[in-house]
Amino acid sequence: MLEARDRLIVALDVPSVAAAEKMADRLGDTVAFYKIGYQLVFAGGLPFAETLIRAGKSVFLDLKLHDIGNTVAKGVESVARLGVTFLTVHAYPQTMKAAVEGRAGSDLKILAVTVLTSYDDDDLHAAGYRLGVTDMVAFRAQQAQVLGIDGIVCSPEESANLRKIVGLQMKLVTPGVRPASSAVGGQKRIMTPGRAIAAGSDYLVAARPVIDATDPKAAAEAIVAEIAQAQG
């Protein structure tokens, strides 16, 4: 079983490497795993990811790749050389297949993004999809499992159902986690850390509840404590 501390991934959704360094320093040993997304990547975040890795931290690179197969495969090959732990791709079959091929021979784990946690049924229908969120997530998770994807990014309310579909072999990584006292922000499908762990999530991603807190370290410690309590 993972240690509670290792199950919390703090998203460094900050505008600069300097801000990311300051936050990582404030969090210290409380946080062992960080997510780096577009905002920080485009501000010099890839070299910083390597710095974190050299410091003994794990890194989740959230790029949500989606392109023609060869482009995805070559991009994943490059990412694998960085030494990051997780990389996201959108859960389209050709994209997932290419990502699995691109990471061959490395320790990189590919996570498939089924439906963004900022989407609900109305958003999917407006985008032209016939299926609602629940059915779309299940359908894409089944495809991901067949194609050899390592894990699924899903909302906490989908974790229990997905665990039944994919079993214990695939990791479930859950954004949209909010302690009871936190603001909802831009997410539409959310849950508290304890409930998300109980529902079957392996890793929880938190950004605003930690990095916007008056005391980020205390906020992270509180989430870790709730995870520890939930996992027993």
C-alpha positions in Angstrom: 0.0 0.0 0.0 1.2 3.5 -0.8 2.1 5.8 2.1 -0.4 8.6 2.6 2.1 11.2 1.8 2.9 9.6 -1.6 -0.8 9.6 -2.6 -1.0 13.4 -2.5 0.0 15.2 -5.7 0.3 19.0 -5.4 -0.4 20.8 -8.7 2.1 23.6 -9.1 -0.3 25.9 -11.0 1.9 29.0 -10.6 3.1 31.4 -13.2 6.9 31.0 -12.9 9.7 28.7 -11.9 10.6 31.1 -9.1 7.1 30.8 -7.7 7.2 27.0 -8.0 10.6 26.9 -6.2 9.2 29.0 -3.4 6.1 26.8 -3.0 8.2 23.6 -3.1 10.5 25.0 -0.4 7.5 26.0 1.8 6.0 22.5 1.4 9.3 20.7 2.2 9.1 17.0 3.1 5.3 17.2 3.5 4.9 16.8 -0.3 6.7 14.1 -2.3 4.8 14.3 -5.6 4.2 17.4 -7.8 2.1 18.0 -11.0 3.3 20.3 -13.6 0.9 21.5 -16.3 0.7 23.9 -19.2 1.1 27.1 -17.2 4.4 26.1 -15.6 5.7 24.1 -18.6 5.5 27.1 -20.8 7.3 29.2 -18.2 10.4 26.9 -18.0 8.8 24.1 -16.1 10.6 21.2 -17.8 14.0 21.9 -16.5 12.4 22.5 -13.1 10.8 19.1 -13.3 14.2 17.6 -13.6 15.4 19.6 -10.6 12.6 18.2 -8.6 13.4 14.7 -9.7 17.1 15.2 -8.7 15.8 16.3 -5.3 14.0 13.0 -4.8 10.5 14.2 -5.7 8.1 12.5 -8.2 6.7 14.5 -11.0 3.4 14.2 -12.9 3.7 16.0 -16.3 0.1 16.9 -17.2 0.3 17.7 -21.0 -2.8 15.8 -22.2 -1.2 14.9 -25.5 -3.4 14.3 -28.5 -2.2 14.3 -32.1 -1.4 11.9 -34.9 0.2 8.7 -33.7 3.8 9.4 -34.8 3.8 12.8 -33.2 2.5 11.4 -29.9 5.0 8.5 -29.8 8.0 10.7 -30.5 6.8 13.3 -27.9 6.4 10.5 -25.3 9.9 9.2 -26.1 11.3 12.6 -25.2 9.2 12.9 -22.0 10.4 9.4 -20.9 14.0 10.7 -20.9 13.1 13.4 -18.4 12.5 10.8 -15.6 9.0 11.9 -14.8 6.6 9.3 -13.2 3.3 10.1 -14.9 2.3 11.7 -18.3 -1.2 12.4 -19.4 -2.7 11.8 -22.9 -6.3 12.2 -24.0 -8.2 8.9 -24.1 -8.5 8.5 -27.8 -7.5 5.0 -29.1 -4.9 6.1 -31.6 -3.3 8.5 -29.1 -3.2 5.9 -26.3 -1.7 3.3 -28.5 1.0 5.6 -29.7 1.8 6.7 -26.1 2.2 3.1 -25.0 4.6 2.5 -27.9 6.5 5.7 -27.2 7.2 4.9 -23.5 8.4 1.3 -24.2 11.5 0.5 -22.3 11.1 3.3 -19.7 9.6 3.6 -16.3 7.1 6.3 -17.5 3.5 5.6 -16.7 0.8 6.8 -19.1 -2.4 8.2 -17.7 -5.5 8.6 -19.9 -7.8 11.5 -19.4 -11.3 10.3 -20.0 -13.5 13.4 -19.5 -12.1 16.6 -17.9 -13.4 17.1 -14.4 -14.6 20.6 -15.4 -17.1 18.9 -17.8 -20.6 17.6 -17.1 -23.2 16.0 -19.3 -24.3 19.3 -20.9 -20.8 20.1 -21.8 -20.3 16.8 -23.6 -23.6 17.1 -25.5 -22.6 20.7 -26.5 -19.4 19.3 -27.9 -21.3 16.8 -30.0 -21.0 13.7 -28.0 -23.9 11.4 -27.6 -22.8 9.8 -24.3 -23.0 11.4 -21.0 -20.1 11.7 -18.6 -20.6 8.3 -16.8 -20.9 6.3 -19.9 -18.1 8.1 -21.7 -15.7 7.6 -18.8 -16.5 3.9 -18.6 -16.2 3.4 -22.4 -12.8 5.2 -22.6 -11.5 3.4 -19.5 -12.3 0.0 -21.1 -10.4 1.1 -24.2 -7.5 2.3 -22.1 -7.2 -1.0 -20.3 -7.1 -3.0 -23.5 -4.4 -0.8 -25.0 -2.1 -1.1 -22.0 -2.5 2.3 -20.4 -1.2 2.4 -16.8 -3.9 4.6 -15.2 -6.9 6.8 -15.6 -7.5 10.4 -14.6 -11.0 10.6 -13.4 -13.2 12.6 -11.0 -13.6 11.1 -7.5 -17.3 10.4 -8.1 -16.3 8.0 -10.9 -13.6 6.1 -9.0 -15.8 3.4 -7.5 -17.4 2.5 -10.8 -14.0 2.5 -12.6 -12.4 0.3 -10.0 -15.0 -2.3 -10.9 -14.2 -1.9 -14.5 -10.4 -1.9 -14.5 -9.7 -3.8 -11.3 -6.5 -3.2 -9.3 -4.1 -3.2 -12.2 -4.7 0.4 -13.3 -4.0 3.5 -11.1 -6.9 6.0 -10.6 -5.6 9.6 -10.3 -8.2 12.1 -9.1 -8.3 15.8 -9.5 -11.2 17.8 -8.2 -10.4 17.0 -4.6 -11.5 19.6 -2.2 -11.4 19.5 1.6 -14.8 20.4 3.0 -13.8 24.0 3.9 -12.4 24.7 0.4 -14.0 26.6 -2.5 -15.1 24.6 -5.5 -13.2 26.7 -8.0 -13.6 25.6 -11.7 -14.4 21.9 -11.0 -17.9 20.5 -11.4 -17.3 16.9 -10.1 -15.6 17.1 -6.8 -15.2 15.2 -3.5 -13.3 15.4 -0.2 -10.0 13.6 0.1 -11.3 10.9 2.5 -14.3 10.1 0.4 -12.1 9.9 -2.7 -9.7 7.4 -1.2 -12.7 5.4 0.1 -14.1 5.4 -3.4 -11.0 3.8 -4.8 -8.7 6.6 -5.9 -5.0 5.9 -5.7 -3.7 9.4 -6.0 -5.3 12.7 -5.3 -4.4 15.9 -7.1 -4.8 19.2 -5.2 -3.9 22.7 -6.3 -5.8 25.6 -4.9 -6.6 24.0 -1.5 -2.8 23.9 -1.0 -1.1 26.6 -3.0 -3.7 29.3 -2.2 -3.8 28.5 1.5 -2.4 30.9 4.0 -0.2 28.1 5.3 0.3 25.7 2.3 2.3 23.2 4.4 -0.4 22.9 7.0 -3.0 22.5 4.3 -1.0 19.7 2.7 -0.5 18.0 6.0 -4.3 18.1 6.7 -5.0 16.4 3.4 -2.3 13.7 4.0 -3.8 13.1 7.5 -7.3 12.7 5.9 -5.8 10.2 3.4 -4.1 8.3 6.2 -7.4 8.1 8.1 -9.3 6.9 5.1 -6.9 4.2 4.1 -6.8 2.9 7.7 
